[in-house]
Amino acid sequence: MRFFKEREKHPLVIKNPALLIIDVQSYFFDKKSLAYLRGIENIFGNIEKLIKQFEEKGYPVISTLHVGGTDKMKKWWGNIVKDVEPYFKASYVIKKNTYDAFYNTELEEILEKKSVKDLVITGVMTHLCCETTARSGFVRGYNIVMVEDALWDKDEFYHFLSLKSLAHGFAVISSTEEVLCELE
């Protein structure tokens, strides 16, 4: 899946980034979980490559952990999130209870402290937490990069529509390899 038209207008440029790994936790990859996302393991290798490169360059790696919580979220998902840590180790772990990783968390404070300008987003689900966080980051002034092959959703339809929408006015859509090349 490519987004050439949008990419010609807004090329991939990464200067002072942070890697954000959204909600890669057993709630979504445990086959016994009600929220299991079939095939999520397909993004693990790409996220690992990105983590390695970001750590080698000294850039922050941040994982979020969706912990459920609010009444509004319980309406949609119940209160069955029991994860205590994300799948990938990170410099920072942010616990959140809404789709937006910025809302009522320390994410923006961490990004400001590290002088981050570019937020490289990976994780799950593309059309919910990843897209909401991308839009929230955009309105806060961050340049957003969505790594299409390091994001996962319940199906390709939601994944594609979310990325297509973000590419129209909020984010540059890129591949893992393109991000790795830009960081070199």
Z-matrix of the N, CA and C atoms (Angstrom, degrees):
N
C 1 1.431
C 2 1.531 1 107.94
N 3 1.314 2 117.34 1 127.00
C 4 1.468 3 120.79 2 -178.69
C 5 1.522 4 110.28 3 -130.06
N 6 1.308 5 115.26 4 156.78
C 7 1.452 6 122.56 5 -177.40
C 8 1.523 7 108.67 6 -127.79
N 9 1.328 8 116.81 7 56.67
C 10 1.460 9 121.83 8 -171.27
C 11 1.523 10 113.50 9 -59.85
N 12 1.321 11 118.11 10 -46.11
C 13 1.459 12 120.34 11 -176.30
C 14 1.530 13 111.26 12 -55.60
N 15 1.312 14 116.57 13 -49.64
C 16 1.455 15 120.51 14 -179.38
C 17 1.527 16 111.28 15 -66.25
N 18 1.338 17 117.64 16 -36.12
C 19 1.462 18 121.45 17 -177.08
C 20 1.522 19 111.67 18 -68.27
N 21 1.339 20 118.22 19 -32.17
C 22 1.465 21 120.05 20 178.25
C 23 1.529 22 109.98 21 -63.00
N 24 1.299 23 116.13 22 -35.76
C 25 1.450 24 121.92 23 -178.28
C 26 1.532 25 111.70 24 -76.29
N 27 1.319 26 116.64 25 -36.23
C 28 1.462 27 122.25 26 -176.62
C 29 1.526 28 109.45 27 -131.49
N 30 1.323 29 117.75 28 90.38
C 31 1.469 30 120.29 29 -177.99
C 32 1.531 31 111.90 30 -69.45
N 33 1.312 32 114.97 31 159.83
C 34 1.458 33 121.29 32 177.99
C 35 1.520 34 109.94 33 -74.74
N 36 1.320 35 116.32 34 117.37
C 37 1.464 36 122.87 35 175.56
C 38 1.525 37 106.20 36 -136.18
N 39 1.334 38 116.15 37 121.70
C 40 1.462 39 120.69 38 -179.89
C 41 1.518 40 108.11 39 -124.87
N 42 1.332 41 116.80 40 118.91
C 43 1.466 42 120.33 41 -176.91
C 44 1.531 43 112.93 42 -114.35
N 45 1.310 44 118.41 43 -51.46
C 46 1.467 45 121.14 44 -179.34
C 47 1.531 46 108.39 45 -134.07
N 48 1.348 47 116.34 46 80.71
C 49 1.458 48 120.25 47 -169.44
C 50 1.530 49 115.39 48 -97.77
N 51 1.306 50 113.23 49 166.78
C 52 1.460 51 123.28 50 164.59
C 53 1.523 52 106.10 51 -131.12
N 54 1.320 53 116.18 52 146.11
C 55 1.461 54 121.90 53 174.96
C 56 1.520 55 107.70 54 -96.65
N 57 1.326 56 116.04 55 126.01
C 58 1.459 57 121.35 56 178.71
C 59 1.524 58 108.52 57 -113.74
N 60 1.321 59 116.10 58 118.75
C 61 1.469 60 122.62 59 179.44
C 62 1.527 61 106.18 60 -106.73
N 63 1.315 62 115.72 61 108.34
C 64 1.463 63 120.23 62 -172.37
C 65 1.529 64 111.95 63 -94.60
N 66 1.312 65 115.10 64 117.63
C 67 1.470 66 124.41 65 166.78
C 68 1.525 67 116.04 66 56.18
N 69 1.318 68 118.73 67 32.25
C 70 1.467 69 119.49 68 173.39
C 71 1.528 70 105.44 69 -82.39
N 72 1.328 71 114.37 70 94.08
C 73 1.457 72 122.79 71 -173.66
C 74 1.522 73 108.61 72 -145.01
N 75 1.325 74 116.28 73 163.36
C 76 1.462 75 119.96 74 -172.27
C 77 1.524 76 113.25 75 -60.20
N 78 1.311 77 118.28 76 -24.71
C 79 1.460 78 121.35 77 177.04
C 80 1.532 79 110.80 78 -52.65
N 81 1.328 80 116.98 79 -32.18
C 82 1.461 81 121.10 80 -178.20
C 83 1.527 82 114.10 81 -102.57
N 84 1.353 83 118.85 82 -20.71
C 85 1.463 84 117.32 83 -178.56
C 86 1.527 85 114.69 84 -113.51
N 87 1.320 86 118.10 85 -3.00
C 88 1.464 87 120.79 86 174.01
C 89 1.527 88 108.04 87 -79.09
N 90 1.322 89 116.48 88 120.23
C 91 1.470 90 120.61 89 -175.70
C 92 1.530 91 112.95 90 -62.01
N 93 1.318 92 118.04 91 -16.68
C 94 1.469 93 121.37 92 178.70
C 95 1.531 94 112.18 93 -88.56
N 96 1.312 95 117.25 94 -9.77
C 97 1.462 96 121.54 95 -177.99
C 98 1.526 97 111.22 96 -75.89
N 99 1.319 98 115.82 97 145.62
C 100 1.469 99 120.45 98 176.26
C 101 1.524 100 111.91 99 -64.99
N 102 1.325 101 117.22 100 -22.23
C 103 1.468 102 121.76 101 -177.86
C 104 1.529 103 112.35 102 -102.60
N 105 1.330 104 118.12 103 14.83
C 106 1.469 105 121.24 104 -178.52
C 107 1.530 106 110.97 105 -54.43
N 108 1.326 107 114.98 106 132.03
C 109 1.468 108 121.58 107 177.53
C 110 1.525 109 108.19 108 -105.83
N 111 1.309 110 116.01 109 105.94
C 112 1.465 111 121.17 110 -178.37
C 113 1.530 112 110.29 111 -56.88
N 114 1.333 113 115.59 112 126.96
C 115 1.458 114 121.22 113 176.69
C 116 1.517 115 115.27 114 89.26
N 117 1.323 116 117.92 115 0.94
C 118 1.467 117 120.76 116 -177.45
C 119 1.527 118 111.80 117 -54.82
N 120 1.328 119 116.59 118 -29.57
C 121 1.462 120 120.38 119 -179.01
C 122 1.528 121 111.96 120 -59.71
N 123 1.321 122 117.56 121 -19.58
C 124 1.468 123 121.79 122 -179.93
C 125 1.525 124 113.08 123 -62.03
N 126 1.325 125 117.92 124 -23.06
C 127 1.469 126 119.74 125 -178.79
C 128 1.523 127 113.19 126 -93.91
N 129 1.319 128 117.86 127 -10.59
C 130 1.467 129 120.58 128 -174.81
C 131 1.524 130 112.58 129 -59.28
N 132 1.318 131 117.94 130 -44.54
C 133 1.467 132 121.30 131 -179.14
C 134 1.520 133 112.28 132 -61.44
N 135 1.321 134 117.05 133 -42.03
C 136 1.468 135 120.62 134 179.32
C 137 1.526 136 111.47 135 -67.43
N 138 1.318 137 116.98 136 -40.28
C 139 1.465 138 119.35 137 177.45
C 140 1.528 139 109.86 138 -64.01
N 141 1.325 140 117.24 139 -40.80
C 142 1.473 141 120.33 140 178.09
C 143 1.526 142 111.50 141 -60.75
N 144 1.336 143 117.57 142 -41.72
C 145 1.475 144 121.08 143 177.38
C 146 1.531 145 110.71 144 -60.89
N 147 1.320 146 115.89 145 -44.02
C 148 1.463 147 120.30 146 -179.77
C 149 1.529 148 111.26 147 -65.00
N 150 1.323 149 116.95 148 -43.83
C 151 1.471 150 120.48 149 178.30
C 152 1.524 151 109.93 150 -57.36
N 153 1.311 152 116.22 151 -47.62
C 154 1.471 153 120.60 152 -178.26
C 155 1.527 154 110.96 153 -57.95
N 156 1.329 155 116.53 154 -48.06
C 157 1.465 156 120.78 155 -178.50
C 158 1.534 157 111.64 156 -65.55
N 159 1.320 158 116.93 157 -43.60
C 160 1.466 159 120.37 158 179.60
C 161 1.523 160 110.60 159 -62.87
N 162 1.325 161 116.85 160 -44.08
C 163 1.469 162 119.76 161 179.72
C 164 1.523 163 111.42 162 -64.77
N 165 1.342 164 117.13 163 -41.39
C 166 1.470 165 120.64 164 178.54
C 167 1.524 166 111.54 165 -60.90
N 168 1.323 167 116.71 166 -34.71
C 169 1.467 168 121.42 167 -179.25
C 170 1.532 169 112.59 168 -86.17
N 171 1.324 170 116.81 169 -5.27
C 172 1.461 171 120.39 170 179.68
C 173 1.522 172 114.68 171 79.77
N 174 1.327 173 116.75 172 17.13
C 175 1.463 174 121.03 173 178.59
C 176 1.532 175 110.07 174 -87.19
N 177 1.323 176 117.79 175 148.71
C 178 1.464 177 119.97 176 -178.95
C 179 1.528 178 113.22 177 -67.69
N 180 1.324 179 114.49 178 142.33
C 181 1.465 180 122.98 179 173.42
C 182 1.525 181 105.85 180 -118.59
N 183 1.329 182 114.98 181 123.81
C 184 1.464 183 121.17 182 -174.80
C 185 1.528 184 108.79 183 -124.99
N 186 1.325 185 116.57 184 129.33
C 187 1.468 186 121.30 185 174.45
C 188 1.515 187 108.84 186 -110.66
N 189 1.325 188 115.72 187 142.97
C 190 1.457 189 119.01 188 171.67
C 191 1.518 190 108.42 189 -105.76
N 192 1.296 191 114.12 190 154.36
C 193 1.455 192 122.25 191 177.86
C 194 1.522 193 106.89 192 -130.61
N 195 1.330 194 115.57 193 113.61
C 196 1.461 195 119.11 194 178.55
C 197 1.522 196 107.72 195 -78.63
N 198 1.326 197 115.92 196 121.11
C 199 1.462 198 120.04 197 -175.75
C 200 1.527 199 113.21 198 -112.26
N 201 1.329 200 117.43 199 12.92
C 202 1.457 201 119.86 200 179.66
C 203 1.508 202 110.28 201 70.21
N 204 1.304 203 117.08 202 -154.25
C 205 1.448 204 117.81 203 171.12
C 206 1.503 205 117.60 204 123.06
N 207 1.331 206 118.82 205 -78.45
C 208 1.462 207 121.02 206 -169.66
C 209 1.529 208 111.54 207 -64.06
N 210 1.322 209 115.64 208 153.16
C 211 1.463 210 120.23 209 179.33
C 212 1.523 211 111.41 210 -59.05
N 213 1.325 212 115.96 211 -38.71
C 214 1.460 213 119.64 212 -179.83
C 215 1.531 214 110.90 213 -62.83
N 216 1.341 215 117.01 214 -42.10
C 217 1.465 216 120.39 215 179.32
C 218 1.532 217 110.87 216 -70.35
N 219 1.330 218 117.55 217 -36.53
C 220 1.470 219 120.78 218 178.85
C 221 1.523 220 110.78 219 -61.24
N 222 1.330 221 116.35 220 -34.14
C 223 1.465 222 120.72 221 179.31
C 224 1.529 223 110.46 222 -57.56
N 225 1.330 224 116.50 223 -38.62
C 226 1.459 225 121.26 224 -177.03
C 227 1.520 226 112.98 225 -88.95
N 228 1.335 227 117.33 226 -37.55
C 229 1.468 228 120.51 227 -169.04
C 230 1.516 229 114.48 228 -120.33
N 231 1.319 230 118.52 229 -5.50
C 232 1.456 231 119.67 230 -172.86
C 233 1.520 232 108.79 231 72.28
N 234 1.289 233 117.14 232 -172.35
C 235 1.464 234 119.95 233 179.52
C 236 1.521 235 108.73 234 -117.64
N 237 1.334 236 116.39 235 55.85
C 238 1.461 237 120.13 236 -172.62
C 239 1.517 238 113.33 237 -107.08
N 240 1.330 239 118.27 238 6.27
C 241 1.459 240 120.39 239 178.88
C 242 1.524 241 107.88 240 -77.75
N 243 1.340 242 116.08 241 115.60
C 244 1.457 243 120.34 242 -177.20
C 245 1.528 244 112.47 243 -118.02
N 246 1.309 245 117.85 244 7.20
C 247 1.461 246 120.89 245 -177.33
C 248 1.520 247 111.00 246 -64.06
N 249 1.324 248 115.60 247 142.11
C 250 1.461 249 120.29 248 178.07
C 251 1.523 250 111.99 249 -112.36
N 252 1.323 251 117.10 250 -10.94
C 253 1.463 252 119.75 251 175.64
C 254 1.520 253 110.06 252 -154.97
N 255 1.338 254 116.86 253 152.86
C 256 1.461 255 120.31 254 178.56
C 257 1.526 256 110.56 255 -73.68
N 258 1.317 257 116.19 256 163.68
C 259 1.464 258 121.87 257 179.71
C 260 1.524 259 111.05 258 -66.35
N 261 1.321 260 117.08 259 -42.35
C 262 1.460 261 121.78 260 -178.19
C 263 1.525 262 110.47 261 -96.70
N 264 1.316 263 115.88 262 135.68
C 265 1.466 264 120.68 263 174.86
C 266 1.525 265 108.14 264 -70.97
N 267 1.314 266 116.14 265 146.95
C 268 1.463 267 120.48 266 -177.73
C 269 1.522 268 109.49 267 -147.68
N 270 1.325 269 115.48 268 162.84
C 271 1.465 270 120.92 269 176.04
C 272 1.524 271 110.66 270 -63.14
N 273 1.321 272 115.40 271 -34.30
C 274 1.464 273 121.87 272 -178.02
C 275 1.527 274 108.68 273 -135.80
N 276 1.324 275 116.33 274 141.75
C 277 1.464 276 121.89 275 173.54
C 278 1.524 277 106.87 276 -122.73
N 279 1.318 278 114.90 277 125.14
C 280 1.463 279 121.33 278 -178.50
C 281 1.521 280 108.62 279 -112.77
N 282 1.313 281 115.99 280 124.08
C 283 1.463 282 120.51 281 175.75
C 284 1.519 283 108.02 282 -91.57
N 285 1.332 284 115.03 283 133.12
C 286 1.460 285 120.04 284 -178.27
C 287 1.519 286 109.48 285 -135.26
N 288 1.322 287 116.15 286 158.49
C 289 1.458 288 118.96 287 178.68
C 290 1.527 289 112.75 288 -130.30
N 291 1.333 290 116.20 289 17.44
C 292 1.467 291 121.76 290 172.55
C 293 1.524 292 107.47 291 -135.97
N 294 1.315 293 116.57 292 177.63
C 295 1.462 294 120.49 293 178.19
C 296 1.525 295 112.14 294 -66.02
N 297 1.313 296 117.96 295 -28.99
C 298 1.461 297 123.89 296 -173.50
C 299 1.531 298 111.23 297 -89.09
N 300 1.327 299 116.92 298 115.76
C 301 1.471 300 121.16 299 -179.64
C 302 1.528 301 112.56 300 -70.24
N 303 1.330 302 118.11 301 -12.61
C 304 1.465 303 121.44 302 176.83
C 305 1.533 304 112.05 303 -86.14
N 306 1.320 305 117.28 304 -29.27
C 307 1.461 306 121.89 305 -170.73
C 308 1.531 307 111.88 306 -70.44
N 309 1.334 308 115.48 307 118.14
C 310 1.471 309 122.56 308 178.73
C 311 1.530 310 113.71 309 55.04
N 312 1.333 311 116.37 310 36.55
C 313 1.470 312 121.28 311 175.68
C 314 1.525 313 108.74 312 -130.70
N 315 1.310 314 115.66 313 176.09
C 316 1.463 315 121.29 314 178.60
C 317 1.531 316 112.81 315 -93.07
N 318 1.332 317 119.03 316 11.60
C 319 1.466 318 121.54 317 -176.22
C 320 1.527 319 112.14 318 -56.20
N 321 1.314 320 118.05 319 -52.32
C 322 1.467 321 119.93 320 -176.95
C 323 1.531 322 111.27 321 -62.11
N 324 1.298 323 117.34 322 -38.11
C 325 1.465 324 121.55 323 178.14
C 326 1.541 325 110.69 324 -61.63
N 327 1.317 326 116.94 325 -42.95
C 328 1.472 327 121.18 326 178.14
C 329 1.523 328 110.27 327 -63.52
N 330 1.328 329 116.80 328 -46.04
C 331 1.466 330 120.79 329 -178.94
C 332 1.526 331 111.03 330 -62.60
N 333 1.316 332 117.25 331 -42.22
C 334 1.470 333 120.63 332 178.40
C 335 1.527 334 110.84 333 -64.55
N 336 1.319 335 116.89 334 -43.87
C 337 1.468 336 121.76 335 -179.95
C 338 1.530 337 111.39 336 -59.94
N 339 1.330 338 116.33 337 -35.21
C 340 1.466 339 121.78 338 -179.50
C 341 1.531 340 112.53 339 -92.65
N 342 1.325 341 117.74 340 5.77
C 343 1.476 342 123.96 341 -179.42
C 344 1.524 343 112.96 342 54.80
N 345 1.312 344 116.33 343 37.75
C 346 1.463 345 121.98 344 -179.36
C 347 1.523 346 109.98 345 -73.84
N 348 1.318 347 115.72 346 136.40
C 349 1.467 348 122.45 347 175.81
C 350 1.529 349 111.24 348 -115.81
N 351 1.337 350 116.07 349 -29.76
C 352 1.465 351 121.91 350 -174.92
C 353 1.522 352 109.47 351 -116.40
N 354 1.321 353 116.65 352 124.30
C 355 1.453 354 122.00 353 -179.09
C 356 1.525 355 108.78 354 -108.73
N 357 1.324 356 115.80 355 113.74
C 358 1.465 357 122.87 356 -179.20
C 359 1.524 358 106.88 357 -96.72
N 360 1.334 359 116.02 358 115.04
C 361 1.465 360 121.15 359 -170.99
C 362 1.522 361 111.79 360 -106.68
N 363 1.348 362 114.22 361 132.58
C 364 1.461 363 123.62 362 175.19
C 365 1.529 364 107.20 363 -134.38
N 366 1.335 365 117.25 364 169.92
C 367 1.460 366 120.44 365 172.29
C 368 1.511 367 114.66 366 120.41
N 369 1.341 368 115.31 367 -150.43
C 370 1.463 369 122.67 368 -174.82
C 371 1.532 370 109.95 369 -139.50
N 372 1.263 371 117.46 370 161.20
C 373 1.441 372 132.36 371 -29.44
C 374 1.515 373 107.92 372 -80.44
N 375 1.319 374 115.93 373 140.28
C 376 1.457 375 121.18 374 -175.05
C 377 1.526 376 111.43 375 -52.39
N 378 1.337 377 116.90 376 -49.31
C 379 1.472 378 120.18 377 -172.58
C 380 1.527 379 114.19 378 -81.42
N 381 1.307 380 118.70 379 -7.90
C 382 1.463 381 120.24 380 179.88
C 383 1.530 382 110.94 381 -111.29
N 384 1.316 383 117.30 382 -91.27
C 385 1.476 384 120.34 383 -174.46
C 386 1.524 385 112.96 384 -65.38
N 387 1.324 386 117.43 385 -39.76
C 388 1.471 387 119.35 386 -177.74
C 389 1.527 388 111.14 387 -68.20
N 390 1.327 389 116.87 388 -47.61
C 391 1.462 390 119.86 389 179.72
C 392 1.531 391 111.62 390 -65.84
N 393 1.313 392 117.62 391 -43.12
C 394 1.464 393 120.39 392 -179.99
C 395 1.520 394 110.77 393 -61.33
N 396 1.325 395 116.86 394 -43.60
C 397 1.462 396 121.30 395 178.60
C 398 1.525 397 110.84 396 -66.06
N 399 1.331 398 117.34 397 -39.24
C 400 1.470 399 120.73 398 178.59
C 401 1.526 400 110.62 399 -61.23
N 402 1.308 401 117.29 400 -47.46
C 403 1.466 402 120.72 401 179.65
C 404 1.531 403 111.15 402 -63.79
N 405 1.310 404 116.06 403 -41.45
C 406 1.463 405 120.78 404 179.15
C 407 1.529 406 110.81 405 -64.27
N 408 1.323 407 116.70 406 -40.74
C 409 1.463 408 120.69 407 176.53
C 410 1.518 409 111.84 408 -64.91
N 411 1.317 410 116.49 409 -40.41
C 412 1.465 411 121.34 410 179.19
C 413 1.527 412 111.05 411 -59.87
N 414 1.340 413 116.83 412 -47.47
C 415 1.467 414 118.91 413 -178.40
C 416 1.528 415 111.86 414 -69.05
N 417 1.315 416 117.26 415 -15.74
C 418 1.467 417 121.51 416 175.41
C 419 1.529 418 111.86 417 -90.61
N 420 1.330 419 117.01 418 0.32
C 421 1.457 420 120.83 419 174.46
C 422 1.518 421 116.55 420 98.80
N 423 1.321 422 118.20 421 6.77
C 424 1.468 423 120.19 422 178.82
C 425 1.521 424 110.80 423 -85.71
N 426 1.325 425 115.99 424 146.85
C 427 1.457 426 121.72 425 170.15
C 428 1.523 427 106.16 426 -81.57
N 429 1.314 428 116.36 427 127.35
C 430 1.460 429 121.03 428 -173.65
C 431 1.525 430 110.34 429 -107.10
N 432 1.326 431 115.57 430 131.88
C 433 1.465 432 123.03 431 174.05
C 434 1.526 433 106.89 432 -121.66
N 435 1.317 434 116.34 433 120.97
C 436 1.462 435 122.01 434 176.37
C 437 1.527 436 107.46 435 -100.90
N 438 1.321 437 117.11 436 122.09
C 439 1.466 438 121.42 437 -177.77
C 440 1.527 439 107.73 438 -92.17
N 441 1.336 440 115.34 439 97.43
C 442 1.464 441 121.23 440 -169.07
C 443 1.523 442 114.33 441 -57.11
N 444 1.328 443 118.92 442 -33.91
C 445 1.463 444 120.66 443 -178.65
C 446 1.530 445 112.49 444 -96.55
N 447 1.327 446 116.58 445 14.03
C 448 1.466 447 122.44 446 172.93
C 449 1.535 448 109.36 447 -127.07
N 450 1.329 449 115.03 448 19.77
C 451 1.466 450 123.60 449 175.13
C 452 1.525 451 107.26 450 -122.02
N 453 1.325 452 116.79 451 150.79
C 454 1.468 453 119.37 452 -179.24
C 455 1.513 454 109.36 453 -142.55
N 456 1.327 455 115.12 454 153.87
C 457 1.451 456 120.74 455 -179.65
C 458 1.519 457 109.58 456 -144.23
N 459 1.312 458 116.35 457 177.26
C 460 1.462 459 120.16 458 -178.17
C 461 1.523 460 111.75 459 -65.76
N 462 1.326 461 117.33 460 -27.97
C 463 1.466 462 120.74 461 171.66
C 464 1.528 463 109.51 462 -159.20
N 465 1.317 464 115.22 463 167.45
C 466 1.462 465 120.53 464 -174.40
C 467 1.526 466 112.42 465 -65.58
N 468 1.318 467 117.83 466 -29.65
C 469 1.463 468 122.03 467 -179.92
C 470 1.535 469 110.64 468 -59.60
N 471 1.325 470 117.19 469 -53.16
C 472 1.469 471 120.72 470 178.80
C 473 1.528 472 111.05 471 -61.65
N 474 1.326 473 116.25 472 -42.70
C 475 1.467 474 122.24 473 -179.62
C 476 1.535 475 110.24 474 -58.50
N 477 1.324 476 116.11 475 -50.92
C 478 1.462 477 121.34 476 -177.54
C 479 1.529 478 111.64 477 -63.59
N 480 1.326 479 116.95 478 -48.57
C 481 1.470 480 119.57 479 -177.89
C 482 1.524 481 111.81 480 -62.03
N 483 1.313 482 116.57 481 -39.11
C 484 1.459 483 120.14 482 178.62
C 485 1.525 484 110.77 483 -63.27
N 486 1.322 485 117.04 484 -47.72
C 487 1.465 486 120.52 485 -179.50
C 488 1.525 487 111.19 486 -65.90
N 489 1.312 488 117.22 487 -39.73
C 490 1.466 489 121.17 488 178.83
C 491 1.530 490 110.10 489 -61.71
N 492 1.309 491 116.40 490 -43.95
C 493 1.463 492 121.03 491 178.58
C 494 1.528 493 111.35 492 -63.67
N 495 1.320 494 117.41 493 -46.47
C 496 1.465 495 120.80 494 179.56
C 497 1.523 496 111.52 495 -64.03
N 498 1.323 497 117.33 496 -36.71
C 499 1.467 498 121.54 497 -179.17
C 500 1.522 499 111.78 498 -65.35
N 501 1.309 500 116.60 499 -23.21
C 502 1.461 501 120.21 500 -177.27
C 503 1.529 502 113.08 501 -74.19
N 504 1.342 503 118.08 502 -21.31
C 505 1.454 504 116.38 503 -178.69
C 506 1.514 505 117.02 504 -168.20
N 507 1.335 506 117.29 505 7.46
C 508 1.461 507 118.67 506 -175.52
C 509 1.521 508 114.93 507 -129.50
N 510 1.332 509 117.82 508 -28.91
C 511 1.466 510 119.20 509 -169.62
C 512 1.518 511 111.65 510 -149.48
N 513 1.322 512 114.07 511 155.14
C 514 1.462 513 120.77 512 168.26
C 515 1.523 514 106.04 513 -90.88
N 516 1.330 515 116.17 514 131.46
C 517 1.458 516 121.24 515 178.72
C 518 1.523 517 107.18 516 -98.06
N 519 1.321 518 116.00 517 128.22
C 520 1.455 519 120.33 518 -173.37
C 521 1.519 520 110.24 519 -139.81
N 522 1.327 521 115.96 520 167.90
C 523 1.465 522 121.37 521 174.27
C 524 1.524 523 109.00 522 -100.17
N 525 1.305 524 115.93 523 165.95
C 526 1.466 525 120.88 524 175.99
C 527 1.519 526 110.39 525 -57.10
N 528 1.321 527 117.21 526 -47.56
C 529 1.472 528 120.73 527 -177.72
C 530 1.521 529 111.90 528 -61.43
N 531 1.332 530 117.25 529 -39.82
C 532 1.469 531 120.02 530 178.01
C 533 1.527 532 111.32 531 -63.68
N 534 1.317 533 117.05 532 -41.02
C 535 1.467 534 120.18 533 178.54
C 536 1.525 535 110.17 534 -65.60
N 537 1.333 536 116.96 535 -44.50
C 538 1.468 537 120.44 536 179.63
C 539 1.526 538 110.93 537 -60.07
N 540 1.325 539 117.28 538 -42.36
C 541 1.476 540 121.10 539 178.51
C 542 1.527 541 111.01 540 -64.41
N 543 1.322 542 116.95 541 -40.94
C 544 1.467 543 121.03 542 -179.39
C 545 1.528 544 111.32 543 -66.02
N 546 1.318 545 117.36 544 -30.26
C 547 1.467 546 121.29 545 -179.27
C 548 1.525 547 113.14 546 -78.30
N 549 1.335 548 117.49 547 -16.97
C 550 1.478 549 119.99 548 -177.62
C 551 1.502 550 112.93 549 -72.91
